[in-house]
Amino acid sequence: MRISHSLAGLVLFLFSFPAVHAQQTSFEGIVDYQVEVTSKIKGVSDESMRKMFALGPVQKVYIKKGNYKRDNSKAVEFHLKDSSAPLILFKGIDTIYKAITGNEDSVVVSVKKEDKTVMIAGRPCKSLIIKRAKTVSTYFYDASLYQDLAFNSGNNMGDYSVFLKSTSSVYLKVITEFEYATLIETAYRVAPGKVDDAVFTLPPFPITIFYPESFLQPAAYKSVEDWNNYLQKNINLKLVSKYVKIPKGQQSADQVAEVSFVIQSTGSIGDVTVTNSKEVHPALVKEATRLIKESYGWKPATIHGEKIDSWVTQKITFRSTIE
């Protein structure tokens, strides 16, 4: 049978452009992730860093039409399409906290796609690298897990909003490199299916702005007066007079050691480093280190009332004067 030119052209058109008639469905379902947190601060444990992120070892993410719920043993995050910011519910606290986004690291420096395929949860994934001033996030995604951007137009989830606009997909792994830690979320189960709208219903709790200092109490010495008294009684004044030289015509001179150290969850002192050691005489660097290591009475930092390892910066001034 001979096909006319017009009919042949129509058949060719239909088979050349199937995507015009095929409509992708936005992924709806649940993705389970394993969560790893690794500290980059010597002396601060991975577990303490995990507590700072308010993350458990696993996380369940519910996805439906631009709504996301991230649930782990420490907190629940609601990213709702009709909300201007993420909402956080910490376990055991009957208050919802609104996380205001945007900071000095909010500007994206570069976005780069890579073609290499990696298998995650049995699915072939490509990767996208998002670089900011202080963080680098590498997302691995399966393009078949489509996310309709029409549902996500109001999304304000930091890197994830950039990821969505670049891939229109669900990520199955993300590696985020912070200055002080590495955070890795890896999917081990992808379950497409209907998600009840009730999953995204907020509990009837008051909503307030989230301020980290409301939950994180930094490590501290007994009191400022006690700290000053400790230094006055324990500084080696012979070293100070020997290595802090007073310029001619002046009555005094200072050298200031900036000391970074870890206060462990037990209250004991971990690693000690003089961060400006090039500006201070080596003998005074050693003295500043000794003073910190021998100081007692530090209260460890807490987050949500739990004691954690933390790092502290303290200045010690060595002053020489003419009597």
C-alpha positions as CSV (number, residue, x, y, z in Angstrom):
1,M,0.0,0.0,0.0
2,R,1.3,3.4,-0.9
3,I,1.2,6.1,1.7
4,S,0.5,9.6,0.4
5,H,3.1,12.3,1.0
6,S,0.8,14.2,3.3
7,L,0.0,11.1,5.4
8,A,3.7,10.1,5.5
9,G,4.6,13.6,6.7
10,L,2.0,13.4,9.5
11,V,3.2,10.0,10.7
12,L,6.8,11.3,10.7
13,F,5.7,14.4,12.7
14,L,3.9,12.3,15.3
15,F,6.8,9.9,15.9
16,S,9.4,12.7,15.8
17,F,7.8,14.7,18.7
18,P,6.3,12.3,21.2
19,A,7.1,14.6,24.1
20,V,4.6,17.1,22.9
21,H,1.8,14.7,23.8
22,A,3.4,13.0,26.7
23,Q,2.9,14.7,30.0
24,Q,5.3,14.0,32.9
25,T,3.8,13.4,36.3
26,S,5.4,15.1,39.3
27,F,6.9,12.6,41.7
28,E,4.7,11.9,44.8
29,G,5.9,9.5,47.5
30,I,8.4,8.9,50.2
31,V,12.2,8.7,50.1
32,D,14.2,7.3,53.1
33,Y,17.7,8.6,53.6
34,Q,20.7,7.5,55.7
35,V,22.3,10.6,57.3
36,E,26.0,10.9,58.1
37,V,27.6,13.9,59.9
38,T,31.4,14.1,60.1
39,S,33.1,16.8,62.2
40,K,36.0,18.7,60.8
41,I,36.9,20.3,64.1
42,K,39.6,18.4,65.9
43,G,38.3,17.4,69.3
44,V,34.6,17.9,68.4
45,S,32.9,14.5,68.0
46,D,30.7,13.5,65.1
47,E,27.9,13.0,67.5
48,S,28.2,16.5,68.9
49,M,28.1,17.9,65.4
50,R,25.0,15.8,64.6
51,K,23.2,17.3,67.6
52,M,24.1,20.8,66.3
53,F,22.4,19.9,63.0
54,A,19.4,18.4,64.9
55,L,19.7,15.3,62.8
56,G,19.1,11.6,63.5
57,P,20.8,8.7,61.7
58,V,17.9,8.3,59.2
59,Q,15.5,10.7,57.7
60,K,12.1,10.2,56.0
61,V,11.1,12.7,53.3
62,Y,7.5,13.0,52.1
63,I,7.0,14.7,48.7
64,K,3.7,15.9,47.1
65,K,3.1,18.8,44.7
66,G,5.7,21.1,46.0
67,N,5.2,20.2,49.7
68,Y,8.0,18.5,51.6
69,K,8.2,17.1,55.1
70,R,11.6,15.9,56.4
71,D,11.2,13.8,59.5
72,N,14.0,12.5,61.7
73,S,14.4,11.6,65.4
74,K,15.5,15.1,66.4
75,A,13.2,17.4,64.3
76,V,10.6,17.7,61.6
77,E,11.0,20.3,58.8
78,F,8.0,21.5,56.8
79,H,8.7,23.1,53.4
80,L,5.3,24.1,52.2
81,K,4.6,25.7,48.9
82,D,2.4,28.3,50.5
83,S,5.0,29.2,53.2
84,S,7.7,31.9,52.7
85,A,10.2,30.0,54.8
86,P,10.9,26.5,56.2
87,L,9.1,25.6,59.4
88,I,10.9,23.5,62.1
89,L,9.4,21.5,64.9
90,F,12.0,20.1,67.3
91,K,10.9,16.9,69.1
92,G,9.6,17.6,72.6
93,I,9.1,21.3,72.0
94,D,5.5,22.6,71.4
95,T,6.5,25.5,69.2
96,I,7.0,25.8,65.5
97,Y,10.1,27.8,64.4
98,K,10.2,29.8,61.2
99,A,13.7,29.6,59.7
100,I,14.7,32.9,58.0
101,T,17.0,32.1,55.1
102,G,19.7,34.3,53.6
103,N,23.2,35.0,55.0
104,E,26.7,35.8,53.9
105,D,27.0,32.5,52.2
106,S,23.7,32.8,50.3
107,V,25.2,33.9,46.9
108,V,25.7,31.1,44.5
109,V,29.2,31.2,42.9
110,S,28.7,28.5,40.4
111,V,26.4,25.6,39.3
112,K,27.8,22.7,37.3
113,K,26.3,19.5,35.9
114,E,28.4,16.4,35.5
115,D,27.6,13.5,33.1
116,K,29.1,10.6,35.1
117,T,26.4,8.1,36.2
118,V,26.3,6.8,39.8
119,M,24.0,4.1,41.0
120,I,22.0,5.1,44.2
121,A,19.2,3.1,45.6
122,G,19.3,1.0,42.4
123,R,18.8,4.1,40.2
124,P,21.2,5.8,37.7
125,C,22.0,9.3,38.9
126,K,23.7,12.3,37.4
127,S,25.2,15.0,39.6
128,L,25.0,18.8,40.1
129,I,27.5,20.8,42.1
130,I,26.5,24.1,43.7
131,K,29.2,26.3,45.1
132,R,28.8,29.1,47.5
133,A,31.3,31.3,49.3
134,K,31.7,28.8,52.2
135,T,29.8,25.7,51.2
136,V,29.8,23.2,48.4
137,S,26.9,20.9,47.8
138,T,26.9,17.9,45.3
139,Y,23.5,16.6,44.5
140,F,22.9,13.2,42.8
141,Y,19.5,12.9,41.0
142,D,17.5,10.5,38.9
143,A,15.9,12.6,36.1
144,S,13.0,10.1,35.9
145,L,11.9,11.3,39.4
146,Y,10.4,14.4,37.9
147,Q,9.4,17.4,40.0
148,D,7.1,19.9,38.3
149,L,8.5,23.4,38.8
150,A,4.9,24.8,38.7
151,F,4.4,23.2,42.2
152,N,7.7,24.6,43.4
153,S,7.6,28.2,42.2
154,G,7.6,29.5,45.8
155,N,10.2,27.1,47.1
156,N,12.8,28.8,49.3
157,M,15.0,25.9,50.6
158,G,18.4,27.4,50.0
159,D,20.5,25.2,47.7
160,Y,17.5,22.9,47.0
161,S,15.7,25.7,45.2
162,V,18.7,26.1,42.9
163,F,18.9,22.3,42.5
164,L,15.2,22.1,41.6
165,K,15.4,24.8,38.9
166,S,18.5,23.1,37.4
167,T,17.2,19.5,37.4
168,S,13.4,19.4,38.0
169,S,14.2,16.2,39.9
170,V,14.3,14.5,43.3
171,Y,17.8,14.1,44.7
172,L,18.9,10.7,46.0
173,K,22.1,11.8,47.6
174,V,23.6,15.1,48.6
175,I,27.1,15.8,50.0
176,T,27.4,19.2,51.7
177,E,30.9,20.4,52.7
178,F,30.7,23.1,55.4
179,E,33.8,24.7,57.0
180,Y,33.3,22.8,60.1
181,A,31.5,19.5,59.0
182,T,30.5,17.2,56.2
183,L,26.8,16.3,55.9
184,I,25.8,13.3,53.6
185,E,22.2,12.2,53.0
186,T,21.9,9.0,50.9
187,A,18.6,7.4,49.8
188,Y,18.2,3.7,50.5
189,R,14.5,3.5,49.6
190,V,12.3,5.3,47.0
191,A,8.6,4.6,47.4
192,P,6.4,6.3,44.8
193,G,2.7,6.5,45.8
194,K,0.0,8.6,47.1
195,V,0.8,10.8,50.2
196,D,-2.1,11.9,52.4
197,D,-2.4,15.7,52.5
198,A,-2.7,15.4,56.3
199,V,1.0,14.6,56.4
200,F,1.7,18.3,55.7
201,T,-0.7,19.7,58.3
202,L,1.1,21.7,61.0
203,P,0.2,20.9,64.6
204,P,-1.7,23.7,66.5
205,F,1.4,25.2,68.0
206,P,2.5,28.9,68.1
207,I,4.9,30.0,65.4
208,T,8.0,32.1,66.2
209,I,11.2,33.1,64.4
210,F,14.1,30.7,64.8
211,Y,17.2,32.1,66.5
212,P,20.0,29.5,67.0
213,E,21.1,31.2,70.2
214,S,17.8,30.2,71.7
215,F,18.9,26.6,71.6
216,L,22.6,26.7,71.7
217,Q,24.2,27.9,74.9
218,P,28.0,28.3,74.3
219,A,30.6,27.0,76.6
220,A,31.6,29.6,79.3
221,Y,33.9,30.0,82.3
222,K,32.3,30.4,85.7
223,S,32.2,34.2,85.3
224,V,34.3,37.0,83.7
225,E,35.5,38.0,87.2
226,D,36.6,34.5,87.9
227,W,38.5,34.3,84.6
228,N,40.3,37.6,85.2
229,N,41.3,36.5,88.7
230,Y,42.6,33.2,87.3
231,L,44.8,34.9,84.8
232,Q,46.1,37.4,87.4
233,K,47.1,34.6,89.7
234,N,48.6,32.3,87.1
235,I,50.3,34.3,84.4
236,N,54.1,34.0,84.6
237,L,55.0,37.7,85.0
238,K,58.7,37.0,84.5
239,L,58.0,35.7,81.0
240,V,55.9,38.7,80.3
241,S,58.6,41.2,81.4
242,K,61.2,39.3,79.4
243,Y,59.4,38.9,76.1
244,V,57.1,41.9,75.9
245,K,59.4,44.8,75.3
246,I,58.3,48.4,76.0
247,P,59.2,50.8,73.3
248,K,61.2,53.9,74.3
249,G,59.0,56.7,75.6
250,Q,56.0,54.5,76.4
251,Q,54.8,53.2,79.8
252,S,53.5,49.8,78.7
253,A,53.2,47.3,75.8
254,D,51.0,44.3,75.0
255,Q,51.1,41.1,73.1
256,V,47.7,39.4,72.7
257,A,47.4,35.7,72.1
258,E,44.2,34.5,70.4
259,V,43.5,31.0,71.6
260,S,41.1,28.5,70.0
261,F,40.3,25.4,72.0
262,V,37.7,22.7,72.5
263,I,35.6,22.4,75.6
264,Q,34.3,18.8,75.7
265,S,30.9,17.7,76.8
266,T,32.5,16.6,80.1
267,G,33.8,20.2,80.7
268,S,37.4,19.1,80.2
269,I,39.7,20.9,77.7
270,G,40.6,19.3,74.4
271,D,42.9,20.6,71.7
272,V,44.4,24.1,72.1
273,T,45.8,26.3,69.3
274,V,47.1,29.8,69.3
275,T,45.7,31.1,66.0
276,N,47.9,34.2,65.8
277,S,51.1,32.4,66.8
278,K,53.2,34.3,64.2
279,E,52.4,37.6,66.0
280,V,53.3,36.4,69.5
281,H,56.6,35.4,70.9
282,P,56.9,31.5,71.0
283,A,57.5,31.6,74.8
284,L,54.2,33.4,75.2
285,V,52.4,31.1,72.8
286,K,53.5,28.3,75.1
287,E,52.4,30.2,78.1
288,A,49.0,31.0,76.6
289,T,48.5,27.3,75.8
290,R,49.5,26.3,79.4
291,L,47.0,28.8,80.9
292,I,44.1,27.4,78.9
293,K,45.0,23.8,79.5
294,E,45.3,24.4,83.3
295,S,42.1,26.4,83.6
296,Y,39.2,24.6,85.3
297,G,35.6,25.5,85.8
298,W,34.4,25.6,82.2
299,K,30.7,24.8,81.6
300,P,30.2,22.8,78.4
301,A,28.0,24.1,75.6
302,T,24.5,22.7,75.3
303,I,22.0,22.4,72.5
304,H,18.4,21.7,73.4
305,G,19.7,21.1,76.9
306,E,22.1,18.3,75.8
307,K,25.8,18.8,76.5
308,I,28.1,18.8,73.5
309,D,31.7,19.4,72.5
310,S,32.3,22.9,71.2
311,W,35.1,25.2,70.2
312,V,35.9,28.5,72.0
313,T,38.0,31.5,71.2
314,Q,39.6,33.4,74.0
315,K,42.1,36.3,74.0
316,I,44.9,36.4,76.6
317,T,46.7,39.8,77.0
318,F,50.3,39.8,78.1
319,R,51.0,43.3,79.4
320,S,54.3,44.7,80.5
321,T,54.4,48.0,82.4
322,I,56.9,50.4,83.8
323,E,56.4,50.7,87.6
